Structure formats: C-alpha cells, structure tokens
Amino acid sequence: MIASTILRAPNARTAQPNLSFDLAKELAEKHGTPLLVVSRSKAIETYWAMKNALPGVDLYYAAKANPDLHFLSTLNGENAFIDVCSPGELKAALAAGFTTDRMLHTHPCKTDANLWECYEAGVNWFVFDNPIEAEKIRRLTPDVNLLLRLATTGASSRINLSAKFGCPMHEALELLATAKAKGLKIRGFSFHVGSQCLNPQDYVEVLRSVRAVWDEATQAGHHLEVLDIGGGFPAPYREDAPSIETFGEVITNGLRDIFGDLPIRLIAEPGRGLCTESVTLITRVIGKSRRWELPWFFLDDGIYGSFSGKIFDHTDFPLLVENDGSRETVPCVVAGPTCDSTDIVSRDQWLPDLEVGELVLVPSMGAYAAASASPFNGLPMANSVAID
C-alpha cells in the first residue's frame, strides 16, 4: 500500500529528456550517433535532492552504475564520496578528481590483484562477507577498515542483490569472531535491499533486523561505528518512480527511530537513483521495413549497446520522437543494429511512421546503459558528451 501510494503521488518522478530535439540535432551533427548526453545540472540537482532527503548520510556514489568521466567529475565537484569495486573503477574515480580517502571498496569477493592494487593506491575501507575473504584480507591487507555485508533483500526490489553476496544474519556473530581472531578491524555493517526498490518501507524492515544483529555484536565486544544502508534507490523509466524527497523521508525516519540513539556514521551507496535521470540517449533510425503486418524501425543502438539494461537490469525505456503529439501512431517493432534477431528494443510502444535518419530520444539512460554495453558485431558503442 505504501509503495502504490508513493508512486501515485503528484511529485512522482517521470522519465524526461534533458535536451530538446533542436539541441539533439546539433549534437548529433557534431558528434554522431548513438550519443549519450550527460546533463551536469541534472546530476547536481539529483545529488543535492538526495543529500537533503537523507540528512546525516554520506553518499558514496556506486561507480558501477555509470563510470562516465563527465558524470564522475560533476559529482567530484560537489565533494561527493564514491564506491568502487575494481582497479578500473578506482582509475576512473581518480581521473575524475576523487581522492582515495573518499572511496569505499564494496566488492565482497575480490581477486588478490583487485584488493592489493586498490589498497596500494590508498583505499582503506573494504567490504567482506565470508571467512575465505577475511583470510585473503588478513594475508594481503590486514590493517584496512572493514564492513561486514549482511544478506538482506526488499520485497519490492526488482533485483535481489543478496542472492549472490551477504552473510546470513544468523551467521554474522560467528564471522565477526573469526575476523576478530585474525586481527581484522570490523568497523560496521553494510547491506543492500536490492536494485530498483520501489517501497522505502523495505529499508525500515531491514534496519530493524540489522539493529538486532548490531546489538548482539556490541554485547559480544565488537566496536561498531559505521552503518552502510547500500543502494537500491529507484529511478523512473517507462514507469514512474517515487520522488527522492518522499522516498528519503521514510528512510530517514527509520534511521532515526531504529539507530538514532547510537553515535555512528551513516553512509549509503546510491547508483541508479543518482545517475539515471542525468543522461539521455540520442539514437538514429537507420532502416525500416514491414514484417508480419507490422512496421519495423531499426536504430543505431540496441540491447548490445545502451539498451543493455533491458537484459541485465530489467528496465524498459520510453522512446520519444519529434512532434509525436501531431503524428498518427501505430503499433510497431523497434530493433537494434546488430544481426542478432534478439536485438529488439521495443515491441509494445506505438510510434509514428519514422523516417530513416530521424532521431529518437531516450531519457533515463544514466544507469547500467554504457556501463554494461559491448561492441558486439564490431559496432561502436555510444560516445558521451556533457551539456550545461
């Protein structure tokens, strides 16, 4: 009931492009297509909306969602923190101006090279969730600060991120004791309710469970000082998403009611919720045909490229065309540019009779678009450019 009420609220977020068709034509002429357009002003607006909605919580942007230099450098300019999972993300963060004292390495299962290279660069906060990882850390980097990731999930989340990682809560005390016996410094807990969580009450339910484990750990002599509430903050696609303010208010109240009596540091790892709305894709119609009584339109980007989120991330994107309000629309199929017949962008969006060369704008392309794209078929991935 809470989720449906939030989604119906007047201030629910709707996917909107960050540029006009006139500007899109200029950028396409200059840079070619497909092109991902990063709006710096939207990135800043979203960052501060989330900061204000979660007072007292330090935001570590999850670089995995979108490590684009334009976006990262914009967040660095706002003095944000950053969550990295690999030397590649570390290098992207450093190139954008982040310093290692503002980094948290959140991958629970690291190769030796991953752990050592990030440690050597100066990263000093890491996450673990099992005894084997604890032994790896003891062997290579025993002096780092650690967060124990707990296995949790939210009922409204699209992707369960505890299916692969996270220590079961009933095993947490045993793992804490094992890590402490190895001389490791466990500073707190982290958790993740799951990706694209639509009901903020899920965080509150998880916080209650985490507090019970926290109290048991402190009674057992563990000194905890950091709580990382992870990511999962939603973004709008073809479906609206709750407003940042409404979503954050529920979490903030939960943190106050459940952990407000403890003098601890609170952090979060927003990825999708922070970057999605900052990027709009410009793609071009490169072909058209009629197949099985339906018009087909072929774009120069598809599911192996910027639309990869349809496969890996369970998202769907609105396709916007110029003057669509004054053009008759019909059911159609929109396909990507590869020779793979599964490369279908849309089968259920009604569009006008598009012409070859016409531009299509796709908002909400900031998360897990370029980050999970590939050059399949030898076709180029979208370039990116920043505006405003």
NORCORSUL-V943745 format. One record per residue. RES is the residue in three letters. PHI is phi in whole degrees, 0 to 359 (none if undefined). OMEGA is omega in radians with two decimals (NA if undefined). D_FIRST is the distance of its C-alpha to the first C-alpha in Angstrom with 1 decimal. Layout:
RES/PHI/OMEGA/D_FIRST + RES/PHI/OMEGA/D_FIRST
This chain:
MET/none/-3.14/0.0 + ILE/298/-3.11/3.8 + ALA/299/-3.12/5.5 + SER/294/3.10/5.3 + THR/295/3.14/6.1 + ILE/295/-3.11/8.6 + LEU/291/3.12/10.0 + ARG/273/-3.08/10.7 + ALA/299/-3.11/12.4 + PRO/300/-3.10/16.2 + ASN/262/3.06/17.2 + ALA/300/-3.07/15.4 + ARG/275/3.11/18.2 + THR/243/3.13/20.1 + ALA/297/-3.12/22.9 + GLN/225/3.08/26.2 + PRO/290/-3.13/29.8 + ASN/262/3.13/31.7 + LEU/206/3.12/35.0 + SER/275/3.07/36.6 + PHE/293/3.11/38.4 + ASP/297/3.12/41.6 + LEU/293/3.11/41.1 + ALA/300/3.13/39.9 + LYS/295/3.11/43.2 + GLU/297/-3.12/45.1 + LEU/293/3.12/43.4 + ALA/295/3.12/43.8 + GLU/294/-3.08/47.4 + LYS/278/-2.98/48.1 + HIS/248/-3.07/46.0 + GLY/80/3.11/45.5 + THR/230/-0.02/42.4 + PRO/289/-3.05/40.0 + LEU/219/3.06/39.2 + LEU/264/-3.05/36.2 + VAL/254/-3.12/36.1 + VAL/266/3.06/34.8 + SER/267/3.13/34.0 + ARG/298/-3.10/35.0 + SER/295/3.11/33.7 + LYS/291/3.09/30.2 + ALA/299/3.14/30.4 + ILE/293/3.13/31.5 + GLU/301/-3.11/28.9 + THR/292/3.13/26.0 + TYR/301/-3.08/27.7 + TRP/286/3.03/28.0 + ALA/298/-3.14/24.6 + MET/288/3.09/23.3 + LYS/301/-3.12/26.1 + ASN/289/-3.14/25.3 + ALA/282/-3.14/21.5 + LEU/235/-3.09/22.6 + PRO/299/3.13/25.6 + GLY/83/3.13/27.9 + VAL/249/3.07/26.7 + ASP/280/-3.07/29.4 + LEU/263/3.04/28.2 + TYR/258/-3.11/30.0 + TYR/300/-3.14/29.5 + ALA/281/-3.03/29.2 + ALA/299/-3.13/32.3 + LYS/301/-3.09/31.6 + ALA/293/3.14/29.1 + ASN/191/-3.13/31.9 + PRO/271/-3.12/35.3 + ASP/301/-3.08/36.8 + LEU/298/3.12/39.5 + HIS/301/-3.09/38.5 + PHE/288/-3.12/35.0 + LEU/298/-3.12/36.1 + SER/294/3.08/38.9 + THR/294/3.11/36.6 + LEU/295/3.10/34.4 + ASN/300/3.11/37.6 + GLY/296/3.10/38.7 + GLU/264/3.12/35.8 + ASN/64/3.09/36.8 + ALA/286/2.97/33.7 + PHE/261/-3.10/33.8 + ILE/216/3.10/33.5 + ASP/256/3.14/32.5 + VAL/240/-3.11/35.0 + CYS/231/-3.04/35.4 + SER/196/3.03/39.0 + PRO/300/3.11/42.3 + GLY/296/3.10/41.4 + GLU/291/3.04/38.4 + LEU/302/-3.11/40.5 + LYS/296/3.10/43.2 + ALA/297/3.13/40.8 + ALA/294/3.11/39.5 + LEU/297/3.13/43.1 + ALA/297/-3.14/44.1 + ALA/275/3.08/41.5 + GLY/108/3.11/42.8 + PHE/293/3.03/40.6 + THR/256/-3.02/42.5 + THR/293/3.09/41.9 + ASP/288/3.08/41.1 + ARG/252/-3.10/37.9 + MET/243/3.00/37.0 + LEU/230/3.12/35.0 + HIS/265/-2.96/35.7 + THR/253/-3.14/32.5 + HIS/287/-3.11/33.8 + PRO/285/-3.09/33.8 + CYS/226/-2.99/36.6 + LYS/252/2.93/39.4 + THR/290/3.07/42.9 + ASP/304/-3.10/45.8 + ALA/295/3.11/46.6 + ASN/300/-3.13/43.0 + LEU/300/-3.04/43.0 + TRP/291/-3.10/46.6 + GLU/296/3.13/46.6 + CYS/291/3.09/43.5 + TYR/297/3.13/45.0 + GLU/299/3.13/48.4 + ALA/285/3.09/46.9 + GLY/121/3.09/45.6 + VAL/291/-3.03/42.0 + ASN/232/3.10/41.6 + TRP/237/-3.09/38.0 + PHE/225/3.13/36.8 + VAL/240/3.04/34.1 + PHE/218/-3.14/34.9 + ASP/211/-3.13/33.3 + ASN/203/-3.08/36.2 + PRO/295/3.13/39.7 + ILE/296/3.11/41.4 + GLU/292/3.09/39.9 + ALA/299/3.13/40.9 + GLU/293/3.10/44.5 + LYS/300/-3.14/44.5 + ILE/294/3.10/43.6 + ARG/299/-3.09/46.2 + ARG/288/-2.99/48.8 + LEU/255/-3.00/48.3 + THR/220/-2.98/46.5 + PRO/291/-3.07/46.5 + ASP/263/-3.09/46.2 + VAL/282/3.02/42.8 + ASN/270/-3.03/39.7 + LEU/236/2.92/37.0 + LEU/247/3.06/33.3 + LEU/272/3.12/32.2 + ARG/278/3.12/29.2 + LEU/261/3.13/26.8 + ALA/279/3.11/25.0 + THR/214/3.02/21.2 + THR/204/3.12/18.4 + GLY/256/-3.09/14.7 + ALA/296/-3.07/12.5 + SER/263/-3.07/11.3 + SER/283/3.14/14.9 + ARG/286/-3.10/17.1 + ILE/231/3.13/20.2 + ASN/276/-3.10/20.8 + LEU/271/3.01/23.5 + SER/261/3.09/24.3 + ALA/293/-3.08/25.6 + LYS/250/-3.05/28.9 + PHE/228/3.09/29.1 + GLY/112/3.10/28.3 + CYS/280/3.05/30.0 + PRO/306/-3.03/28.2 + MET/300/-3.10/27.4 + HIS/287/3.09/29.8 + GLU/256/-3.01/32.6 + ALA/297/-3.10/32.1 + LEU/297/3.11/34.7 + GLU/297/3.13/37.3 + LEU/292/3.08/36.9 + LEU/300/3.14/37.1 + ALA/295/3.12/40.3 + THR/297/-3.13/41.7 + ALA/294/3.13/41.1 + LYS/295/3.12/42.6 + ALA/294/3.09/45.6 + LYS/275/3.14/46.2 + GLY/84/-3.11/46.4 + LEU/277/-3.09/43.2 + LYS/255/3.10/41.3 + ILE/268/-3.03/37.6 + ARG/262/-3.11/36.1 + GLY/174/-3.12/32.4 + PHE/244/2.93/29.3 + SER/228/3.05/27.2 + PHE/206/3.10/24.2 + HIS/217/-3.10/22.0 + VAL/286/-3.09/18.3 + GLY/115/-3.03/19.1 + SER/279/-3.12/19.6 + GLN/54/3.06/17.2 + CYS/281/-3.05/14.3 + LEU/260/-3.11/11.3 + ASN/235/-3.09/9.1 + PRO/295/3.09/11.5 + GLN/296/3.07/10.3 + ASP/301/3.11/12.2 + TYR/298/-3.09/15.3 + VAL/297/3.13/14.9 + GLU/298/3.13/14.9 + VAL/294/-3.14/17.9 + LEU/302/3.11/19.6 + ARG/297/3.14/19.8 + SER/294/-3.13/21.5 + VAL/295/-3.14/23.7 + ARG/298/3.12/24.9 + ALA/297/3.11/26.1 + VAL/291/3.12/28.2 + TRP/303/-3.11/29.3 + ASP/295/3.10/30.7 + GLU/297/-3.13/32.4 + ALA/293/3.14/34.0 + THR/294/3.09/35.3 + GLN/294/3.11/36.7 + ALA/275/3.06/38.5 + GLY/99/3.11/40.1 + HIS/271/-3.10/38.2 + HIS/260/-3.07/37.9 + LEU/255/-3.06/34.6 + GLU/221/-3.10/34.1 + VAL/227/3.00/31.5 + LEU/239/3.13/27.8 + ASP/253/-3.08/26.7 + ILE/271/3.02/22.9 + GLY/69/-3.13/23.6 + GLY/244/-3.13/22.0 + GLY/99/-3.10/19.0 + PHE/298/-2.94/18.1 + PRO/278/3.10/17.0 + ALA/222/3.13/19.1 + PRO/277/3.01/19.0 + TYR/232/3.02/20.9 + ARG/289/3.02/20.8 + GLU/255/3.10/17.0 + ASP/294/3.06/15.9 + ALA/233/3.09/14.8 + PRO/301/3.06/13.2 + SER/294/3.11/16.1 + ILE/299/-3.09/18.1 + GLU/294/-3.12/18.1 + THR/293/-3.14/14.4 + PHE/296/-3.10/14.0 + GLY/294/-3.12/17.2 + GLU/298/-3.14/16.5 + VAL/296/3.14/13.9 + ILE/294/-3.14/16.4 + THR/300/3.11/19.3 + ASN/296/3.11/18.0 + GLY/295/3.10/17.5 + LEU/297/3.14/21.0 + ARG/295/-3.06/22.5 + ASP/288/-2.99/21.2 + ILE/258/-3.11/22.0 + PHE/240/-3.03/25.0 + GLY/295/-3.13/26.2 + ASP/274/-3.08/29.1 + LEU/253/3.11/30.6 + PRO/276/-3.05/33.0 + ILE/242/3.06/31.8 + ARG/271/3.12/31.3 + LEU/250/3.10/27.8 + ILE/224/3.10/27.7 + ALA/218/-3.10/25.3 + GLU/235/-3.12/26.1 + PRO/292/3.06/24.2 + GLY/240/-3.13/25.6 + ARG/308/-3.07/23.6 + GLY/297/-3.09/21.6 + LEU/266/-2.99/24.9 + CYS/250/-2.98/27.2 + THR/305/-3.00/25.5 + GLU/285/-3.09/25.7 + SER/276/-3.03/29.3 + VAL/233/3.04/31.0 + THR/239/3.10/31.7 + LEU/269/2.93/33.8 + ILE/256/3.09/36.8 + THR/233/-3.00/37.9 + ARG/237/3.03/40.6 + VAL/287/-3.11/41.3 + ILE/249/3.12/44.3 + GLY/189/3.10/44.7 + LYS/207/3.07/43.7 + SER/200/3.06/44.6 + ARG/237/-3.06/43.7 + ARG/225/3.13/42.7 + TRP/51/3.05/41.8 + GLU/68/3.09/41.5 + LEU/233/3.00/39.1 + PRO/287/3.06/39.9 + TRP/244/3.07/39.4 + PHE/239/-3.11/39.3 + PHE/252/-3.14/40.2 + LEU/257/3.09/39.1 + ASP/271/3.03/40.9 + ASP/218/-3.08/37.8 + GLY/202/-3.00/35.6 + ILE/287/3.03/33.6 + TYR/276/3.14/36.5 + GLY/246/-3.03/36.3 + SER/291/3.10/33.6 + PHE/273/-3.12/31.2 + SER/302/3.11/31.3 + GLY/299/3.09/27.6 + LYS/296/-3.12/27.0 + ILE/271/-3.00/28.7 + PHE/274/-2.93/28.1 + ASP/236/3.07/24.7 + HIS/58/3.13/22.7 + THR/246/3.08/22.5 + ASP/221/-2.94/23.7 + PHE/243/3.06/25.4 + PRO/286/3.11/26.1 + LEU/254/-3.07/29.8 + LEU/247/3.12/31.3 + VAL/235/-3.06/34.8 + GLU/291/3.08/37.1 + ASN/56/-3.07/37.2 + ASP/293/3.14/34.6 + GLY/290/-3.11/33.9 + SER/251/-3.12/37.5 + ARG/240/3.11/37.9 + GLU/294/3.14/37.2 + THR/250/-3.10/34.7 + VAL/220/3.02/34.9 + PRO/296/-3.06/33.2 + CYS/202/3.03/34.8 + VAL/242/3.09/34.8 + VAL/246/-3.04/34.9 + ALA/240/3.09/36.7 + GLY/273/-2.96/37.8 + PRO/271/-3.04/41.4 + THR/280/3.12/42.2 + CYS/273/3.10/44.1 + ASP/274/-3.08/41.3 + SER/288/3.05/39.8 + THR/277/-3.10/36.4 + ASP/281/-3.12/36.3 + ILE/245/-3.13/34.0 + VAL/276/-3.10/31.8 + SER/203/3.00/30.2 + ARG/237/-3.00/30.5 + ASP/231/3.06/27.9 + GLN/256/3.12/28.5 + TRP/273/-3.12/30.9 + LEU/225/3.03/33.6 + PRO/291/3.07/37.0 + ASP/285/-3.04/40.2 + LEU/286/3.13/40.5 + GLU/258/3.05/43.9 + VAL/301/-3.08/45.2 + GLY/99/-3.13/45.2 + GLU/291/-3.14/42.1 + LEU/268/3.02/39.5 + VAL/237/3.08/35.8 + LEU/259/-3.13/33.4 + VAL/232/3.12/30.4 + PRO/282/3.11/28.1 + SER/57/-3.13/25.8 + MET/252/-3.05/28.7 + GLY/275/-3.05/28.9 + ALA/242/3.04/27.4 + TYR/51/3.04/28.9 + ALA/248/3.05/31.0 + ALA/298/-3.06/34.5 + ALA/298/-3.12/33.7 + SER/244/3.12/33.5 + ALA/283/3.11/35.9 + SER/217/3.12/39.3 + PRO/271/3.14/42.7 + PHE/306/-3.10/42.7 + ASN/69/-3.09/45.6 + GLY/74/-3.12/47.2 + LEU/274/-3.09/45.1 + PRO/290/3.00/44.3 + MET/278/-3.10/40.9 + ALA/297/2.94/39.7 + ASN/281/3.08/41.3 + SER/230/3.11/39.5 + VAL/215/-3.14/40.5 + ALA/253/3.08/39.2 + ILE/233/3.13/39.1 + ASP/34/NA/38.8
